Amino acid sequence: MAEWVAFSTLERLGLDTVAWRRRRALAGVLEHATLIRAGLDLETHGTPQGFASWRQREGTLPTYQLAFLMADYLIERRGLVGVEAYFRSFSSSRDPHKNFPLAFGTTEHSGLARPA
């Protein structure tokens, strides 16, 4: 999410675009080992320890590109406010399985449709 906010800020300044960063990230992750091997396991990669291990094992750039694309996906579908609400929900509960449905109205594994 931090990269999305940074790229969005650069876009507002006329120095970059989120769309260009999205295209670059997509090109960079098409051959990402995690996706080729078994798909993205949010239980493993979604913890601080899991993310750090994943980054060390598979490299910083592709890992951050994939994380940026996941944040971009959520923001495009539910808006920055929805993602901020998700992070705020951790002040009252550390349980992502509880917080995700509260913020987005669906589970992590069911996918997100565009809001009406």
Secondary structure, DSSP 8 states (H G I E B T S, - for coil): -HHHHHHHHHHHTTS--HHHHHHHHHHHHTT-HHHHHT---HHHHTSHHHHHHHHHHH-HHHHHHHHHHHHHHHHHHHHHHHHHHHHHGGGT---HHHHHHHHHSS-TTS------
